[in-house]
């Protein structure tokens, strides 16, 4: 009977080892996914900053064009 108990214990230990191995592999996959997501987030933040700067520049250009147009309209009113 003692030998049977050792066999059962050995099977349970092997099952635990297999489970641990699978969990470690899953952890590695999740770490890789997390790393990829962090890179995506950093890239998105960089894109956001770039678009914010471009938007600001375009707003400034629009303001300049509006001022030029007002000046031209003012000159036309004088004529």
Beta strands, then each sheet from edge to edge (+ up, - down):
end
